[in-house]
Amino acid sequence: MKQLKKFSKISLEPGQTQNVNFTLTADDWSVYYPQVGHGLKKVAEDCDYVVAIKPETDCDVYNETAVANPLCATFSLNTGEYPFGTFEEPW
């Protein structure tokens, strides 16, 4: 599943470069987990995630060659905090 979390629109001339920085938090990777009788809880699973620079970038997470794609990066989310960190019923 691909989701847009942060973006910045910039204009570059040919050959020009510019750094763009974003801070991503556990909240950026969380989803609403519905539980009957308990409402919607926002949770983020502690695991490895993949970030792609462009929406059409193919980051094949099931193939080791994805690491070689310079437009893909992986990171691990390890919060250990409630309500983040588990898809199990924390309530």
PDB file of N, CA, C and O in Angstrom:
ATOM      1  N   MET A   1       0.841  -1.157   0.000  1.00  0.00           N
ATOM      2  CA  MET A   1       0.000   0.000   0.000  1.00  0.00           C
ATOM      3  C   MET A   1       0.898   1.235   0.000  1.00  0.00           C
ATOM      4  O   MET A   1       1.832   1.334   0.796  1.00  0.00           O
ATOM      5  N   LYS A   2       0.611   2.168  -0.891  1.00  0.00           N
ATOM      6  CA  LYS A   2       1.350   3.427  -0.946  1.00  0.00           C
ATOM      7  C   LYS A   2       0.484   4.533  -0.373  1.00  0.00           C
ATOM      8  O   LYS A   2      -0.712   4.611  -0.653  1.00  0.00           O
ATOM      9  N   GLN A   3       1.102   5.390   0.436  1.00  0.00           N
ATOM     10  CA  GLN A   3       0.402   6.526   1.012  1.00  0.00           C
ATOM     11  C   GLN A   3       1.299   7.753   0.931  1.00  0.00           C
ATOM     12  O   GLN A   3       2.499   7.666   1.191  1.00  0.00           O
ATOM     13  N   LEU A   4       0.723   8.890   0.574  1.00  0.00           N
ATOM     14  CA  LEU A   4       1.455  10.150   0.575  1.00  0.00           C
ATOM     15  C   LEU A   4       1.426  10.707   1.988  1.00  0.00           C
ATOM     16  O   LEU A   4       0.352  10.932   2.546  1.00  0.00           O
ATOM     17  N   LYS A   5       2.593  10.930   2.567  1.00  0.00           N
ATOM     18  CA  LYS A   5       2.665  11.444   3.931  1.00  0.00           C
ATOM     19  C   LYS A   5       3.185  12.869   3.990  1.00  0.00           C
ATOM     20  O   LYS A   5       2.642  13.684   4.735  1.00  0.00           O
ATOM     21  N   LYS A   6       4.203  13.188   3.238  1.00  0.00           N
ATOM     22  CA  LYS A   6       4.769  14.539   3.222  1.00  0.00           C
ATOM     23  C   LYS A   6       5.192  14.856   1.795  1.00  0.00           C
ATOM     24  O   LYS A   6       5.566  13.960   1.039  1.00  0.00           O
ATOM     25  N   PHE A   7       5.133  16.123   1.433  1.00  0.00           N
ATOM     26  CA  PHE A   7       5.661  16.521   0.142  1.00  0.00           C
ATOM     27  C   PHE A   7       6.018  17.995   0.180  1.00  0.00           C
ATOM     28  O   PHE A   7       5.531  18.751   1.021  1.00  0.00           O
ATOM     29  N   SER A   8       6.867  18.381  -0.734  1.00  0.00           N
ATOM     30  CA  SER A   8       7.247  19.774  -0.900  1.00  0.00           C
ATOM     31  C   SER A   8       7.394  20.027  -2.386  1.00  0.00           C
ATOM     32  O   SER A   8       8.133  19.316  -3.067  1.00  0.00           O
ATOM     33  N   LYS A   9       6.704  21.025  -2.891  1.00  0.00           N
ATOM     34  CA  LYS A   9       6.785  21.349  -4.310  1.00  0.00           C
ATOM     35  C   LYS A   9       7.928  22.340  -4.503  1.00  0.00           C
ATOM     36  O   LYS A   9       7.929  23.427  -3.924  1.00  0.00           O
ATOM     37  N   ILE A  10       8.897  21.950  -5.323  1.00  0.00           N
ATOM     38  CA  ILE A  10      10.039  22.814  -5.597  1.00  0.00           C
ATOM     39  C   ILE A  10      10.243  22.903  -7.102  1.00  0.00           C
ATOM     40  O   ILE A  10       9.793  22.031  -7.846  1.00  0.00           O
ATOM     41  N   SER A  11      10.910  23.937  -7.542  1.00  0.00           N
ATOM     42  CA  SER A  11      11.255  24.099  -8.956  1.00  0.00           C
ATOM     43  C   SER A  11      12.768  24.088  -9.086  1.00  0.00           C
ATOM     44  O   SER A  11      13.467  24.782  -8.347  1.00  0.00           O
ATOM     45  N   LEU A  12      13.270  23.305 -10.022  1.00  0.00           N
ATOM     46  CA  LEU A  12      14.710  23.204 -10.247  1.00  0.00           C
ATOM     47  C   LEU A  12      15.026  23.466 -11.704  1.00  0.00           C
ATOM     48  O   LEU A  12      14.290  23.049 -12.599  1.00  0.00           O
ATOM     49  N   GLU A  13      16.105  24.148 -11.929  1.00  0.00           N
ATOM     50  CA  GLU A  13      16.635  24.322 -13.276  1.00  0.00           C
ATOM     51  C   GLU A  13      17.438  23.077 -13.628  1.00  0.00           C
ATOM     52  O   GLU A  13      17.889  22.374 -12.724  1.00  0.00           O
ATOM     53  N   PRO A  14      17.632  22.782 -14.907  1.00  0.00           N
ATOM     54  CA  PRO A  14      18.451  21.624 -15.292  1.00  0.00           C
ATOM     55  C   PRO A  14      19.831  21.689 -14.637  1.00  0.00           C
ATOM     56  O   PRO A  14      20.520  22.706 -14.715  1.00  0.00           O
ATOM     57  N   GLY A  15      20.221  20.594 -13.995  1.00  0.00           N
ATOM     58  CA  GLY A  15      21.516  20.508 -13.328  1.00  0.00           C
ATOM     59  C   GLY A  15      21.529  21.062 -11.911  1.00  0.00           C
ATOM     60  O   GLY A  15      22.517  20.886 -11.198  1.00  0.00           O
ATOM     61  N   GLN A  16      20.475  21.719 -11.489  1.00  0.00           N
ATOM     62  CA  GLN A  16      20.396  22.294 -10.149  1.00  0.00           C
ATOM     63  C   GLN A  16      19.968  21.218  -9.153  1.00  0.00           C
ATOM     64  O   GLN A  16      19.184  20.332  -9.495  1.00  0.00           O
ATOM     65  N   THR A  17      20.477  21.291  -7.930  1.00  0.00           N
ATOM     66  CA  THR A  17      20.081  20.366  -6.864  1.00  0.00           C
ATOM     67  C   THR A  17      19.603  21.164  -5.659  1.00  0.00           C
ATOM     68  O   THR A  17      19.952  22.332  -5.486  1.00  0.00           O
ATOM     69  N   GLN A  18      18.803  20.512  -4.839  1.00  0.00           N
ATOM     70  CA  GLN A  18      18.317  21.138  -3.611  1.00  0.00           C
ATOM     71  C   GLN A  18      17.963  20.033  -2.625  1.00  0.00           C
ATOM     72  O   GLN A  18      17.349  19.038  -3.009  1.00  0.00           O
ATOM     73  N   ASN A  19      18.338  20.192  -1.374  1.00  0.00           N
ATOM     74  CA  ASN A  19      17.967  19.242  -0.335  1.00  0.00           C
ATOM     75  C   ASN A  19      16.572  19.550   0.174  1.00  0.00           C
ATOM     76  O   ASN A  19      16.217  20.711   0.383  1.00  0.00           O
ATOM     77  N   VAL A  20      15.784  18.506   0.371  1.00  0.00           N
ATOM     78  CA  VAL A  20      14.455  18.618   0.962  1.00  0.00           C
ATOM     79  C   VAL A  20      14.426  17.656   2.139  1.00  0.00           C
ATOM     80  O   VAL A  20      14.738  16.476   1.981  1.00  0.00           O
ATOM     81  N   ASN A  21      14.057  18.144   3.316  1.00  0.00           N
ATOM     82  CA  ASN A  21      14.046  17.326   4.524  1.00  0.00           C
ATOM     83  C   ASN A  21      12.644  17.232   5.099  1.00  0.00           C
ATOM     84  O   ASN A  21      11.875  18.192   5.070  1.00  0.00           O
ATOM     85  N   PHE A  22      12.325  16.047   5.627  1.00  0.00           N
ATOM     86  CA  PHE A  22      11.055  15.808   6.296  1.00  0.00           C
ATOM     87  C   PHE A  22      11.321  15.066   7.589  1.00  0.00           C
ATOM     88  O   PHE A  22      12.273  14.292   7.687  1.00  0.00           O
ATOM     89  N   THR A  23      10.489  15.301   8.569  1.00  0.00           N
ATOM     90  CA  THR A  23      10.507  14.515   9.792  1.00  0.00           C
ATOM     91  C   THR A  23       9.251  13.659   9.793  1.00  0.00           C
ATOM     92  O   THR A  23       8.137  14.173   9.695  1.00  0.00           O
ATOM     93  N   LEU A  24       9.437  12.355   9.905  1.00  0.00           N
ATOM     94  CA  LEU A  24       8.317  11.413   9.951  1.00  0.00           C
ATOM     95  C   LEU A  24       8.235  10.832  11.354  1.00  0.00           C
ATOM     96  O   LEU A  24       9.256  10.489  11.951  1.00  0.00           O
ATOM     97  N   THR A  25       7.032  10.722  11.875  1.00  0.00           N
ATOM     98  CA  THR A  25       6.823  10.195  13.219  1.00  0.00           C
ATOM     99  C   THR A  25       5.993   8.911  13.150  1.00  0.00           C
ATOM    100  O   THR A  25       5.501   8.535  12.086  1.00  0.00           O
ATOM    101  N   ALA A  26       5.849   8.255  14.280  1.00  0.00           N
ATOM    102  CA  ALA A  26       5.006   7.055  14.343  1.00  0.00           C
ATOM    103  C   ALA A  26       3.584   7.383  13.914  1.00  0.00           C
ATOM    104  O   ALA A  26       2.900   6.529  13.349  1.00  0.00           O
ATOM    105  N   ASP A  27       3.133   8.591  14.168  1.00  0.00           N
ATOM    106  CA  ASP A  27       1.793   9.000  13.762  1.00  0.00           C
ATOM    107  C   ASP A  27       1.646   8.981  12.242  1.00  0.00           C
ATOM    108  O   ASP A  27       0.565   8.688  11.732  1.00  0.00           O
ATOM    109  N   ASP A  28       2.722   9.291  11.509  1.00  0.00           N
ATOM    110  CA  ASP A  28       2.681   9.250  10.045  1.00  0.00           C
ATOM    111  C   ASP A  28       2.481   7.834   9.520  1.00  0.00           C
ATOM    112  O   ASP A  28       1.958   7.661   8.419  1.00  0.00           O
ATOM    113  N   TRP A  29       2.875   6.837  10.265  1.00  0.00           N
ATOM    114  CA  TRP A  29       2.804   5.442   9.814  1.00  0.00           C
ATOM    115  C   TRP A  29       1.643   4.694  10.444  1.00  0.00           C
ATOM    116  O   TRP A  29       1.464   3.502  10.191  1.00  0.00           O
ATOM    117  N   SER A  30       0.857   5.371  11.253  1.00  0.00           N
ATOM    118  CA  SER A  30      -0.238   4.686  11.931  1.00  0.00           C
ATOM    119  C   SER A  30      -1.500   4.665  11.073  1.00  0.00           C
ATOM    120  O   SER A  30      -1.675   5.474  10.161  1.00  0.00           O
ATOM    121  N   VAL A  31      -2.350   3.733  11.391  1.00  0.00           N
ATOM    122  CA  VAL A  31      -3.641   3.581  10.727  1.00  0.00           C
ATOM    123  C   VAL A  31      -4.709   3.433  11.806  1.00  0.00           C
ATOM    124  O   VAL A  31      -4.410   3.096  12.952  1.00  0.00           O
ATOM    125  N   TYR A  32      -5.952   3.689  11.424  1.00  0.00           N
ATOM    126  CA  TYR A  32      -7.044   3.494  12.374  1.00  0.00           C
ATOM    127  C   TYR A  32      -7.441   2.030  12.391  1.00  0.00           C
ATOM    128  O   TYR A  32      -7.712   1.432  11.350  1.00  0.00           O
ATOM    129  N   TYR A  33      -7.472   1.465  13.580  1.00  0.00           N
ATOM    130  CA  TYR A  33      -7.809   0.063  13.776  1.00  0.00           C
ATOM    131  C   TYR A  33      -9.157   0.013  14.493  1.00  0.00           C
ATOM    132  O   TYR A  33      -9.236   0.301  15.687  1.00  0.00           O
ATOM    133  N   PRO A  34     -10.211  -0.348  13.773  1.00  0.00           N
ATOM    134  CA  PRO A  34     -11.531  -0.355  14.416  1.00  0.00           C
ATOM    135  C   PRO A  34     -11.721  -1.579  15.303  1.00  0.00           C
ATOM    136  O   PRO A  34     -11.341  -2.695  14.948  1.00  0.00           O
ATOM    137  N   GLN A  35     -12.303  -1.344  16.438  1.00  0.00           N
ATOM    138  CA  GLN A  35     -12.646  -2.436  17.338  1.00  0.00           C
ATOM    139  C   GLN A  35     -14.074  -2.197  17.809  1.00  0.00           C
ATOM    140  O   GLN A  35     -14.362  -1.166  18.419  1.00  0.00           O
ATOM    141  N   VAL A  36     -14.963  -3.132  17.534  1.00  0.00           N
ATOM    142  CA  VAL A  36     -16.371  -2.981  17.886  1.00  0.00           C
ATOM    143  C   VAL A  36     -16.495  -2.678  19.380  1.00  0.00           C
ATOM    144  O   VAL A  36     -15.955  -3.394  20.224  1.00  0.00           O
ATOM    145  N   GLY A  37     -17.212  -1.609  19.679  1.00  0.00           N
ATOM    146  CA  GLY A  37     -17.437  -1.233  21.065  1.00  0.00           C
ATOM    147  C   GLY A  37     -16.346  -0.372  21.663  1.00  0.00           C
ATOM    148  O   GLY A  37     -16.488   0.110  22.787  1.00  0.00           O
ATOM    149  N   HIS A  38     -15.251  -0.166  20.931  1.00  0.00           N
ATOM    150  CA  HIS A  38     -14.137   0.620  21.459  1.00  0.00           C
ATOM    151  C   HIS A  38     -13.775   1.797  20.562  1.00  0.00           C
ATOM    152  O   HIS A  38     -12.843   2.540  20.872  1.00  0.00           O
ATOM    153  N   GLY A  39     -14.492   1.982  19.455  1.00  0.00           N
ATOM    154  CA  GLY A  39     -14.186   3.084  18.556  1.00  0.00           C
ATOM    155  C   GLY A  39     -12.945   2.806  17.724  1.00  0.00           C
ATOM    156  O   GLY A  39     -12.483   1.670  17.617  1.00  0.00           O
ATOM    157  N   LEU A  40     -12.422   3.866  17.143  1.00  0.00           N
ATOM    158  CA  LEU A  40     -11.233   3.738  16.303  1.00  0.00           C
ATOM    159  C   LEU A  40      -9.992   4.088  17.113  1.00  0.00           C
ATOM    160  O   LEU A  40      -9.926   5.151  17.729  1.00  0.00           O
ATOM    161  N   LYS A  41      -9.032   3.214  17.112  1.00  0.00           N
ATOM    162  CA  LYS A  41      -7.756   3.449  17.779  1.00  0.00           C
ATOM    163  C   LYS A  41      -6.682   3.570  16.708  1.00  0.00           C
ATOM    164  O   LYS A  41      -6.682   2.804  15.745  1.00  0.00           O
ATOM    165  N   LYS A  42      -5.777   4.512  16.862  1.00  0.00           N
ATOM    166  CA  LYS A  42      -4.698   4.686  15.903  1.00  0.00           C
ATOM    167  C   LYS A  42      -3.505   3.859  16.364  1.00  0.00           C
ATOM    168  O   LYS A  42      -3.015   4.028  17.480  1.00  0.00           O
ATOM    169  N   VAL A  43      -3.040   2.960  15.493  1.00  0.00           N
ATOM    170  CA  VAL A  43      -1.922   2.086  15.835  1.00  0.00           C
ATOM    171  C   VAL A  43      -0.901   2.090  14.701  1.00  0.00           C
ATOM    172  O   VAL A  43      -1.249   2.275  13.534  1.00  0.00           O
ATOM    173  N   ALA A  44       0.347   1.885  15.058  1.00  0.00           N
ATOM    174  CA  ALA A  44       1.423   1.734  14.085  1.00  0.00           C
ATOM    175  C   ALA A  44       2.207   0.493  14.464  1.00  0.00           C
ATOM    176  O   ALA A  44       2.707   0.383  15.583  1.00  0.00           O
ATOM    177  N   GLU A  45       2.311  -0.424  13.547  1.00  0.00           N
ATOM    178  CA  GLU A  45       2.996  -1.679  13.820  1.00  0.00           C
ATOM    179  C   GLU A  45       4.499  -1.463  13.813  1.00  0.00           C
ATOM    180  O   GLU A  45       5.040  -0.864  12.883  1.00  0.00           O
ATOM    181  N   ASP A  46       5.176  -1.949  14.847  1.00  0.00           N
ATOM    182  CA  ASP A  46       6.632  -1.906  14.881  1.00  0.00           C
ATOM    183  C   ASP A  46       7.164  -2.901  13.863  1.00  0.00           C
ATOM    184  O   ASP A  46       7.050  -4.112  14.054  1.00  0.00           O
ATOM    185  N   CYS A  47       7.741  -2.398  12.786  1.00  0.00           N
ATOM    186  CA  CYS A  47       8.287  -3.255  11.736  1.00  0.00           C
ATOM    187  C   CYS A  47       9.129  -2.399  10.797  1.00  0.00           C
ATOM    188  O   CYS A  47       9.370  -1.222  11.067  1.00  0.00           O
ATOM    189  N   ASP A  48       9.571  -2.988   9.704  1.00  0.00           N
ATOM    190  CA  ASP A  48      10.327  -2.261   8.688  1.00  0.00           C
ATOM    191  C   ASP A  48       9.365  -1.613   7.705  1.00  0.00           C
ATOM    192  O   ASP A  48       8.373  -2.220   7.302  1.00  0.00           O
ATOM    193  N   TYR A  49       9.663  -0.385   7.324  1.00  0.00           N
ATOM    194  CA  TYR A  49       8.875   0.365   6.347  1.00  0.00           C
ATOM    195  C   TYR A  49       9.782   0.793   5.204  1.00  0.00           C
ATOM    196  O   TYR A  49      10.999   0.879   5.365  1.00  0.00           O
ATOM    197  N   VAL A  50       9.185   1.058   4.057  1.00  0.00           N
ATOM    198  CA  VAL A  50       9.925   1.497   2.872  1.00  0.00           C
ATOM    199  C   VAL A  50       9.415   2.870   2.470  1.00  0.00           C
ATOM    200  O   VAL A  50       8.208   3.109   2.427  1.00  0.00           O
ATOM    201  N   VAL A  51      10.344   3.771   2.177  1.00  0.00           N
ATOM    202  CA  VAL A  51      10.006   5.111   1.710  1.00  0.00           C
ATOM    203  C   VAL A  51      10.450   5.224   0.262  1.00  0.00           C
ATOM    204  O   VAL A  51      11.574   4.856  -0.078  1.00  0.00           O
ATOM    205  N   ALA A  52       9.563   5.736  -0.598  1.00  0.00           N
ATOM    206  CA  ALA A  52       9.886   5.976  -2.008  1.00  0.00           C
ATOM    207  C   ALA A  52       9.825   7.474  -2.266  1.00  0.00           C
ATOM    208  O   ALA A  52       8.971   8.172  -1.719  1.00  0.00           O
ATOM    209  N   ILE A  53      10.728   7.959  -3.095  1.00  0.00           N
ATOM    210  CA  ILE A  53      10.798   9.388  -3.379  1.00  0.00           C
ATOM    211  C   ILE A  53       9.710   9.833  -4.346  1.00  0.00           C
ATOM    212  O   ILE A  53       9.158  10.921  -4.182  1.00  0.00           O
ATOM    213  N   LYS A  54       9.393   9.036  -5.334  1.00  0.00           N
ATOM    214  CA  LYS A  54       8.361   9.382  -6.316  1.00  0.00           C
ATOM    215  C   LYS A  54       7.268   8.322  -6.283  1.00  0.00           C
ATOM    216  O   LYS A  54       7.556   7.159  -6.002  1.00  0.00           O
ATOM    217  N   PRO A  55       6.018   8.695  -6.562  1.00  0.00           N
ATOM    218  CA  PRO A  55       4.930   7.711  -6.482  1.00  0.00           C
ATOM    219  C   PRO A  55       5.071   6.551  -7.457  1.00  0.00           C
ATOM    220  O   PRO A  55       4.601   5.451  -7.167  1.00  0.00           O
ATOM    221  N   GLU A  56       5.702   6.768  -8.599  1.00  0.00           N
ATOM    222  CA  GLU A  56       5.847   5.690  -9.579  1.00  0.00           C
ATOM    223  C   GLU A  56       7.073   4.813  -9.315  1.00  0.00           C
ATOM    224  O   GLU A  56       7.327   3.871 -10.066  1.00  0.00           O
ATOM    225  N   THR A  57       7.829   5.107  -8.266  1.00  0.00           N
ATOM    226  CA  THR A  57       9.008   4.312  -7.934  1.00  0.00           C
ATOM    227  C   THR A  57       8.590   2.924  -7.477  1.00  0.00           C
ATOM    228  O   THR A  57       7.713   2.782  -6.626  1.00  0.00           O
ATOM    229  N   ASP A  58       9.218   1.903  -8.043  1.00  0.00           N
ATOM    230  CA  ASP A  58       8.926   0.524  -7.673  1.00  0.00           C
ATOM    231  C   ASP A  58       9.935   0.078  -6.627  1.00  0.00           C
ATOM    232  O   ASP A  58      11.087  -0.212  -6.950  1.00  0.00           O
ATOM    233  N   CYS A  59       9.508   0.025  -5.394  1.00  0.00           N
ATOM    234  CA  CYS A  59      10.349  -0.452  -4.299  1.00  0.00           C
ATOM    235  C   CYS A  59       9.894  -1.870  -3.975  1.00  0.00           C
ATOM    236  O   CYS A  59       9.055  -2.071  -3.097  1.00  0.00           O
ATOM    237  N   ASP A  60      10.437  -2.832  -4.668  1.00  0.00           N
ATOM    238  CA  ASP A  60      10.046  -4.232  -4.496  1.00  0.00           C
ATOM    239  C   ASP A  60      10.550  -4.719  -3.145  1.00  0.00           C
ATOM    240  O   ASP A  60      11.701  -5.136  -3.020  1.00  0.00           O
ATOM    241  N   VAL A  61       9.696  -4.666  -2.145  1.00  0.00           N
ATOM    242  CA  VAL A  61      10.098  -5.005  -0.781  1.00  0.00           C
ATOM    243  C   VAL A  61      10.357  -6.497  -0.592  1.00  0.00           C
ATOM    244  O   VAL A  61      10.919  -6.902   0.425  1.00  0.00           O
ATOM    245  N   TYR A  62       9.955  -7.311  -1.556  1.00  0.00           N
ATOM    246  CA  TYR A  62      10.170  -8.751  -1.444  1.00  0.00           C
ATOM    247  C   TYR A  62      11.398  -9.205  -2.215  1.00  0.00           C
ATOM    248  O   TYR A  62      11.642 -10.404  -2.349  1.00  0.00           O
ATOM    249  N   ASN A  63      12.168  -8.258  -2.719  1.00  0.00           N
ATOM    250  CA  ASN A  63      13.334  -8.570  -3.530  1.00  0.00           C
ATOM    251  C   ASN A  63      14.500  -7.733  -3.025  1.00  0.00           C
ATOM    252  O   ASN A  63      14.353  -6.524  -2.842  1.00  0.00           O
ATOM    253  N   GLU A  64      15.638  -8.339  -2.800  1.00  0.00           N
ATOM    254  CA  GLU A  64      16.788  -7.620  -2.264  1.00  0.00           C
ATOM    255  C   GLU A  64      17.306  -6.535  -3.199  1.00  0.00           C
ATOM    256  O   GLU A  64      18.039  -5.654  -2.750  1.00  0.00           O
ATOM    257  N   THR A  65      16.955  -6.564  -4.478  1.00  0.00           N
ATOM    258  CA  THR A  65      17.429  -5.536  -5.401  1.00  0.00           C
ATOM    259  C   THR A  65      16.781  -4.186  -5.118  1.00  0.00           C
ATOM    260  O   THR A  65      17.263  -3.167  -5.613  1.00  0.00           O
ATOM    261  N   ALA A  66      15.716  -4.148  -4.345  1.00  0.00           N
ATOM    262  CA  ALA A  66      15.071  -2.877  -4.015  1.00  0.00           C
ATOM    263  C   ALA A  66      16.017  -1.967  -3.248  1.00  0.00           C
ATOM    264  O   ALA A  66      15.938  -0.744  -3.364  1.00  0.00           O
ATOM    265  N   VAL A  67      16.904  -2.555  -2.470  1.00  0.00           N
ATOM    266  CA  VAL A  67      17.868  -1.766  -1.712  1.00  0.00           C
ATOM    267  C   VAL A  67      18.765  -0.985  -2.657  1.00  0.00           C
ATOM    268  O   VAL A  67      19.232   0.099  -2.307  1.00  0.00           O
ATOM    269  N   ALA A  68      19.013  -1.516  -3.847  1.00  0.00           N
ATOM    270  CA  ALA A  68      19.879  -0.860  -4.818  1.00  0.00           C
ATOM    271  C   ALA A  68      19.200   0.336  -5.483  1.00  0.00           C
ATOM    272  O   ALA A  68      19.886   1.152  -6.098  1.00  0.00           O
ATOM    273  N   ASN A  69      17.895   0.466  -5.381  1.00  0.00           N
ATOM    274  CA  ASN A  69      17.189   1.584  -5.993  1.00  0.00           C
ATOM    275  C   ASN A  69      17.444   2.837  -5.158  1.00  0.00           C
ATOM    276  O   ASN A  69      17.060   2.876  -3.989  1.00  0.00           O
ATOM    277  N   PRO A  70      18.087   3.869  -5.730  1.00  0.00           N
ATOM    278  CA  PRO A  70      18.416   5.062  -4.942  1.00  0.00           C
ATOM    279  C   PRO A  70      17.189   5.880  -4.529  1.00  0.00           C
ATOM    280  O   PRO A  70      17.305   6.785  -3.703  1.00  0.00           O
ATOM    281  N   LEU A  71      16.021   5.577  -5.089  1.00  0.00           N
ATOM    282  CA  LEU A  71      14.804   6.290  -4.719  1.00  0.00           C
ATOM    283  C   LEU A  71      14.006   5.564  -3.642  1.00  0.00           C
ATOM    284  O   LEU A  71      12.905   5.988  -3.292  1.00  0.00           O
ATOM    285  N   CYS A  72      14.562   4.465  -3.111  1.00  0.00           N
ATOM    286  CA  CYS A  72      13.920   3.699  -2.047  1.00  0.00           C
ATOM    287  C   CYS A  72      14.819   3.686  -0.814  1.00  0.00           C
ATOM    288  O   CYS A  72      16.044   3.635  -0.925  1.00  0.00           O
ATOM    289  N   ALA A  73      14.205   3.733   0.341  1.00  0.00           N
ATOM    290  CA  ALA A  73      14.944   3.618   1.597  1.00  0.00           C
ATOM    291  C   ALA A  73      14.073   2.858   2.585  1.00  0.00           C
ATOM    292  O   ALA A  73      12.846   2.951   2.540  1.00  0.00           O
ATOM    293  N   THR A  74      14.704   2.110   3.471  1.00  0.00           N
ATOM    294  CA  THR A  74      13.962   1.388   4.499  1.00  0.00           C
ATOM    295  C   THR A  74      14.327   1.935   5.870  1.00  0.00           C
ATOM    296  O   THR A  74      15.421   2.460   6.076  1.00  0.00           O
ATOM    297  N   PHE A  75      13.394   1.804   6.801  1.00  0.00           N
ATOM    298  CA  PHE A  75      13.663   2.148   8.191  1.00  0.00           C
ATOM    299  C   PHE A  75      12.788   1.271   9.071  1.00  0.00           C
ATOM    300  O   PHE A  75      11.797   0.702   8.612  1.00  0.00           O
ATOM    301  N   SER A  76      13.160   1.168  10.328  1.00  0.00           N
ATOM    302  CA  SER A  76      12.404   0.373  11.290  1.00  0.00           C
ATOM    303  C   SER A  76      11.698   1.293  12.265  1.00  0.00           C
ATOM    304  O   SER A  76      12.286   2.251  12.766  1.00  0.00           O
ATOM    305  N   LEU A  77      10.441   1.002  12.531  1.00  0.00           N
ATOM    306  CA  LEU A  77       9.679   1.725  13.543  1.00  0.00           C
ATOM    307  C   LEU A  77       9.663   0.863  14.789  1.00  0.00           C
ATOM    308  O   LEU A  77       9.229  -0.288  14.751  1.00  0.00           O
ATOM    309  N   ASN A  78      10.131   1.414  15.884  1.00  0.00           N
ATOM    310  CA  ASN A  78      10.177   0.687  17.139  1.00  0.00           C
ATOM    311  C   ASN A  78       9.840   1.670  18.251  1.00  0.00           C
ATOM    312  O   ASN A  78      10.733   2.224  18.892  1.00  0.00           O
ATOM    313  N   THR A  79       8.560   1.882  18.476  1.00  0.00           N
ATOM    314  CA  THR A  79       8.126   2.889  19.438  1.00  0.00           C
ATOM    315  C   THR A  79       7.970   2.328  20.837  1.00  0.00           C
ATOM    316  O   THR A  79       8.387   2.947  21.816  1.00  0.00           O
ATOM    317  N   GLY A  80       7.365   1.151  20.926  1.00  0.00           N
ATOM    318  CA  GLY A  80       7.097   0.577  22.231  1.00  0.00           C
ATOM    319  C   GLY A  80       6.112   1.412  23.046  1.00  0.00           C
ATOM    320  O   GLY A  80       5.974   1.206  24.252  1.00  0.00           O
ATOM    321  N   GLU A  81       5.428   2.355  22.396  1.00  0.00           N
ATOM    322  CA  GLU A  81       4.510   3.246  23.096  1.00  0.00           C
ATOM    323  C   GLU A  81       3.061   2.905  22.760  1.00  0.00           C
ATOM    324  O   GLU A  81       2.763   2.487  21.641  1.00  0.00           O
ATOM    325  N   TYR A  82       2.182   3.077  23.701  1.00  0.00           N
ATOM    326  CA  TYR A  82       0.754   2.960  23.458  1.00  0.00           C
ATOM    327  C   TYR A  82       0.257   4.321  23.008  1.00  0.00           C
ATOM    328  O   TYR A  82       0.664   5.322  23.598  1.00  0.00           O
ATOM    329  N   PRO A  83      -0.607   4.421  21.988  1.00  0.00           N
ATOM    330  CA  PRO A  83      -1.284   3.353  21.286  1.00  0.00           C
ATOM    331  C   PRO A  83      -0.503   2.810  20.106  1.00  0.00           C
ATOM    332  O   PRO A  83      -0.999   1.936  19.396  1.00  0.00           O
ATOM    333  N   PHE A  84       0.723   3.311  19.872  1.00  0.00           N
ATOM    334  CA  PHE A  84       1.513   2.812  18.765  1.00  0.00           C
ATOM    335  C   PHE A  84       2.203   1.524  19.169  1.00  0.00           C
ATOM    336  O   PHE A  84       2.364   1.242  20.357  1.00  0.00           O
ATOM    337  N   GLY A  85       2.612   0.737  18.173  1.00  0.00           N
ATOM    338  CA  GLY A  85       3.450  -0.404  18.458  1.00  0.00           C
ATOM    339  C   GLY A  85       2.806  -1.764  18.320  1.00  0.00           C
ATOM    340  O   GLY A  85       3.517  -2.769  18.299  1.00  0.00           O
ATOM    341  N   THR A  86       1.490  -1.840  18.225  1.00  0.00           N
ATOM    342  CA  THR A  86       0.892  -3.166  18.140  1.00  0.00           C
ATOM    343  C   THR A  86      -0.467  -3.116  17.452  1.00  0.00           C
ATOM    344  O   THR A  86      -1.214  -2.149  17.599  1.00  0.00           O
ATOM    345  N   PHE A  87      -0.771  -4.146  16.716  1.00  0.00           N
ATOM    346  CA  PHE A  87      -2.105  -4.305  16.157  1.00  0.00           C
ATOM    347  C   PHE A  87      -2.937  -5.226  17.037  1.00  0.00           C
ATOM    348  O   PHE A  87      -4.107  -5.471  16.744  1.00  0.00           O
ATOM    349  N   GLU A  88      -2.351  -5.733  18.100  1.00  0.00           N
ATOM    350  CA  GLU A  88      -3.118  -6.534  19.043  1.00  0.00           C
ATOM    351  C   GLU A  88      -4.052  -5.603  19.808  1.00  0.00           C
ATOM    352  O   GLU A  88      -3.878  -4.385  19.783  1.00  0.00           O
ATOM    353  N   GLU A  89      -5.018  -6.163  20.470  1.00  0.00           N
ATOM    354  CA  GLU A  89      -5.986  -5.351  21.200  1.00  0.00           C
ATOM    355  C   GLU A  89      -5.336  -4.753  22.447  1.00  0.00           C
ATOM    356  O   GLU A  89      -5.152  -5.460  23.438  1.00  0.00           O
ATOM    357  N   PRO A  90      -4.983  -3.450  22.418  1.00  0.00           N
ATOM    358  CA  PRO A  90      -4.364  -2.842  23.590  1.00  0.00           C
ATOM    359  C   PRO A  90      -5.384  -2.320  24.594  1.00  0.00           C
ATOM    360  O   PRO A  90      -5.004  -1.755  25.620  1.00  0.00           O
ATOM    361  N   TRP A  91      -6.655  -2.498  24.319  1.00  0.00           N
ATOM    362  CA  TRP A  91      -7.668  -1.922  25.197  1.00  0.00           C
ATOM    363  C   TRP A  91      -8.376  -3.014  25.890  1.00  0.00           C
ATOM    364  O   TRP A  91      -9.279  -2.757  26.687  1.00  0.00           O
TER     365      TRP A  91
END
